[in-house]
C-alpha cells in the first residue's frame, strides 16, 4: 500500500514552485527551480521545521489546500519503505508499530538468552563478566551493531542511486564540505531564521535538543570504543574507575541523550498535528523512547554498579542495547543517512552564483 500520493505531492510542489514565497526558509524551495529534483530527494531535504506551513497563503482553508510539510513527511516515509534493505523491513515504515515491536521482541529475546547464559538476576556487584560472560556480551552486542550498520549502509546506497542523477556543477570535495557543515550544524532547522515551530512561538529548541541527542550518541559510541581499547591494550576490566575516560564519556553521552530525547519528545507532544504525518510522528516517538530507555538504563547501571542491583541492571541495559540495534534499520534512525545523502546531492547540484560586473 503506497504511503504517499505522488500526484498530490507534485500538485503541491508545482504550486510552491510557482509561488516561491518560502524560498529563503529551507533548501527545498530553491531546489524547486526548474524542477530538476524528484520527490524522493526533496522529501529528505525537508527538515520538517514546518515554517512553510505557517507562511503559506495557500494553506487550508484556501481551496488550494497546500500542506507541504505533511506531503513531504508522507513522501519521506515512502522513501524509507522503498529503499530499506532487506525488503521485509519496509513493513516497519508502513505500520510503524511493527518496528517498535521488533525492538521489543529483540530486547525480550536477548533478556532470555542472557538469563540462560549467565546469572544476571543474582545479587552482585563489581565485575560485569562475572555476571554475564564476555563472549555472550560482546557477541550479541557486536552482532546487533554489525547488522544495523550493514542494513543502513545498503539502504542508503539504494537511496543514493535513486537520487544521484542530474547535473553536478560542484566538485565532490567541495560538496562534501558543504554537506558536512549542514549536517553538523543542523543549519536547516533554523527555519529561515526563527527556528522550528512546535507550538507558538517559533524557537531553536528542536535544533538544540537534536544536537544534544546526536552529540550524546557520539560520546556514548566513543565511550564504547575507548573501553574496548582499555581492555585489549591495557588489560583493564569493567567496571572502570569513575574518573576514567570510558566512564566520563559514557556519563556525558548518556546525559546528552536523556536531555535531547526528552526535549524532542516534549516537542512531539506539543506540535501542531495539521502539518504532520501521523506515521512519521509514531516513528519519531518510538525511536526516542527506545533511545531514552537505553540511556537511562546505562546511567542507572553506572550509578548502582557497586550495589546488588548491578546484575539486573546490567541485564536490562544490555538487552535494551541489543534490541535497539536489531530494530534500528526499521526505525526513524534511517532518516540520518538518507538526509545526509539528500544534503550531499543538494550541495553537488547547487548552481554556482554569478558575479556582478562590479565584482569582476
Secondary structure, DSSP 8 states (H G I E B T S, - for coil): --SS-HHHHHHHHHHHHHH-TTTTTSHHHHHTGGG-S-HHHHHHH-----HHHHH-TTSTTSTT---HHHHHHHHHHHHHHHH-SSGGGGHHHHSHHHHHHHHHHHHHHHHHHHHHHS-TTS-B-S-GGGTS-HHHHHHHHHHHHHHHHHHHHHHHHHHHHHH--S---S-HHHHHHHHHHHHHHTGGGGTTTT-B-SSSS-BSHHHHHHHHHHHHHHHHHHHHHHHHHHHHHH---SS--TTSHHHHHHHHHHHHHHHHHHHHHHHHHHS-STTS-HHHHHHHHHHHHHHHHHHHHHHHHHHTTTSTBHHHHHHHHHHHHHHHHHHGGGSTTHHHHHHHHHHHHHHHH-------GGG-
